[in-house]
Amino acid sequence: MNIYFAKKLKDLRAEKTVSQEKLAKFLNVSFQAVSKWENGNAYPDITLLPDIARFFGVTVDELLCIEKIDENRLFDEYSEKAADLFRCGDTAAVLALWQEAYQRMPNNIDVKEMLMSAYFDTDQEKNFHEFYDLAIDIYNGEADGKACAMYYKGQAISQLARAFAERGETEEAQKWARKSIPVFNSMEIIETMIDKGEELFQDVAFCTYWFLEELYFFTCRLDHDVSAELRDDYKQSCFLTVAQIYEAVYKNDDAGFEQLQHLCNLHQGIAEYEANRHGDEGVVKYHLERAFECSKKSMTVKEHKLSHPMLCGLQVYNAPSDNRINVRCFSEHLKQAVYEPFRKTPWFSELESNTVDLLK
């Protein structure tokens, strides 16, 4: 028997508005036996399964949630492959993978959400209609998968708002943004107010992790926003501030692959602004060396749990199969013309040499 049977039986009985006593009478068992089945404390004799299925007008496979078990296993397999491809930067392969999964599991809410996100991450303009139809389907639905229904709705709202903003349809973007839940009324924040003990540690770690992720992306958005009248000095100081926060929280660079990737990018940004604006060699040197160090460390990240304050218990995963992607990006960064004044210095030559060595 499987873990989904108890819930399925309970749901079927509620759907048909049948009492435990009525079902028990039909099966010639006690209502206490039915209660134990629904609580997961016991399972019916296998010979009763056809009678239970017939009583509710379903197949035995449906009763046992065979399809759901297979889909959960299958989703996990696709998810593992897609996560590695995404961390390696191959968004086109991620999209193809989730399109295949959708063909096999067209009603699975987890697959729908991942395909929607893959369309969003790959080529929004080319895939806009497919993306939009999936997002509206998810927004209008009430399905729970591996997450609650509100999570899927939130993902749909967020990506619809951003997609319309990028298409220049500001009013439509704002309309979707107003459908969202204020951040401090979110489920994750509320859980930090009601949980205790180990659950509270996990809640805090989860929220801290995502706040830091958003801080990084806030900085990137400020950097890329050419419409804002912000001086480069301000943008550089944002990079510096967020880098300092990351280094204060992720002590001794004990972080996941993506967080070391963020740190590498932040230090590269500081160095680039400095080289372009003031040309202080000491500042450029320090931040390029830190960027190199972070890219190098990201290659050897192993799965473990963090013990840092505010992140205690957070799971970190192994570096992806392409563990040199950050080093390659750093190597490309060093080729920028803005670094020409420093290219013949011993420290810059050493950085280039060390980078080449890592890529061999």
Beta strands, then each sheet from edge to edge (+ up, - down):
strand 1: 304-305
strand 2: 315-316
sheet 1: 1+ 2-
end
